[in-house]
Amino acid sequence: MAAERPVLKIAGTNQVVQITDDNSRTLMHPETGVAFHSASGALAETRHVYLHNSGVQNKLENGGEAKVLEIGLGTGMGMLLTVNAAVIGQGRLEYHALESDWLCGEIVRELDLERHLSHPVVCERYLAWRDQFGTDPKPGSYVWRFSPEISATVHHHDARIFSFPEPIQFDAIYFDPFAPAVNPEFWTVEFLGSMKKLLIGGGHLVTYCVNRRVKDALLACGYEIRCLPGPVGGKREVMRATRPC
Ligand SMILES: C[S@@+](CC[C@H](N)C(=O)[O-])C[C@H]1O[C@@H](n2cnc3c(N)ncnc32)[C@H](O)[C@@H]1O
């Protein structure tokens, strides 16, 4: 039986924080009760499945450049860790995240994300920027310029109908919608195929989900798939799907 993890209610809201096994925090969706990250470790999952398996962390920490798309900004953990990696290596980063329900600063502050960053200023600057737009910003694309070399754009839109106004391709896609049982519309041949067009040849779509139907959908789109070992203490396997060159 799965162990219960401690939870904290955020006062004055319907939001609940879960303390995951590596002592990092995640949120539980207020309507579905589904967590935004693995209970085995939100931080470990984000670092391993997204930053490590995509190769983005290695590139940025060694002064390289990367264009990254995230499906489901959620708490911002993936974005902040990626910006932090670019700061460490003085890399160049263009980050884009799609999110239909953009969390306000008060909620993100409860997750103590700056604890996980070697440059906590990344989180402080993100939250100060996010605060300008209030709790319920209008749909739109919001550009956060951390430095001349590092930017992150939050596309506050429904990812199912969003399209980029200009042609763009990414080195990596952090594919992090809720699981197929909750968000089936993201795990289809149609949607995964639209993601493939957004990758450069040799670019990777990385995700936590390795179920048979998702593998079949990725193969039907023409990705080369590889199941990689999951994070320590977490899922046995996770996915890296590559657009062939
Ligand atoms: C598993 S969470 C993402 C966690 C995130 N990567 C992080 O580091 O915290 C899934 C996210 O997808 C978002 N989402 C769900 N349906 C969406 C849609 N149709 N368009 C855009 N975002 C959506 C949810 O609001 C949620 O924030």
PDBQT file of the ligand as one rigid body, heavy atoms in Angstrom, charges set to zero:
ROOT
HETATM    1  C1  LIG A 301       1.740  17.796 -13.541  1.00  0.00    +0.000 C 
HETATM    2  S1  LIG A 301       1.398  19.501 -13.500  1.00  0.00    +0.000 S 
HETATM    3  C2  LIG A 301       2.883  20.250 -14.083  1.00  0.00    +0.000 C 
HETATM    4  C3  LIG A 301       3.967  20.359 -13.021  1.00  0.00    +0.000 C 
HETATM    5  C4  LIG A 301       5.065  21.304 -13.421  1.00  0.00    +0.000 C 
HETATM    6  N1  LIG A 301       5.839  20.840 -14.533  1.00  0.00    +0.000 N 
HETATM    7  C5  LIG A 301       5.937  21.689 -12.239  1.00  0.00    +0.000 C 
HETATM    8  O1  LIG A 301       7.177  21.641 -12.339  1.00  0.00    +0.000 OA
HETATM    9  O2  LIG A 301       5.354  22.066 -11.215  1.00  0.00    +0.000 OA
HETATM   10  C6  LIG A 301       0.357  19.668 -14.919  1.00  0.00    +0.000 C 
HETATM   11  C7  LIG A 301       0.030  21.100 -15.283  1.00  0.00    +0.000 C 
HETATM   12  O3  LIG A 301      -0.655  21.103 -16.543  1.00  0.00    +0.000 OA
HETATM   13  C8  LIG A 301      -1.577  22.164 -16.506  1.00  0.00    +0.000 C 
HETATM   14  N2  LIG A 301      -2.620  21.939 -17.508  1.00  0.00    +0.000 N 
HETATM   15  C9  LIG A 301      -3.639  21.031 -17.460  1.00  0.00    +0.000 A 
HETATM   16  N3  LIG A 301      -4.410  21.146 -18.556  1.00  0.00    +0.000 NA
HETATM   17  C10 LIG A 301      -3.864  22.127 -19.315  1.00  0.00    +0.000 A 
HETATM   18  C11 LIG A 301      -4.208  22.712 -20.567  1.00  0.00    +0.000 A 
HETATM   19  N4  LIG A 301      -5.273  22.288 -21.263  1.00  0.00    +0.000 N 
HETATM   20  N5  LIG A 301      -3.417  23.694 -21.065  1.00  0.00    +0.000 NA
HETATM   21  C12 LIG A 301      -2.317  24.126 -20.376  1.00  0.00    +0.000 A 
HETATM   22  N6  LIG A 301      -1.962  23.614 -19.168  1.00  0.00    +0.000 NA
HETATM   23  C13 LIG A 301      -2.714  22.632 -18.649  1.00  0.00    +0.000 A 
HETATM   24  C14 LIG A 301      -2.125  22.127 -15.094  1.00  0.00    +0.000 C 
HETATM   25  O4  LIG A 301      -2.747  23.348 -14.742  1.00  0.00    +0.000 OA
HETATM   26  C15 LIG A 301      -0.867  21.821 -14.295  1.00  0.00    +0.000 C 
HETATM   27  O5  LIG A 301      -0.269  23.007 -13.865  1.00  0.00    +0.000 OA
ENDROOT
TORSDOF 0
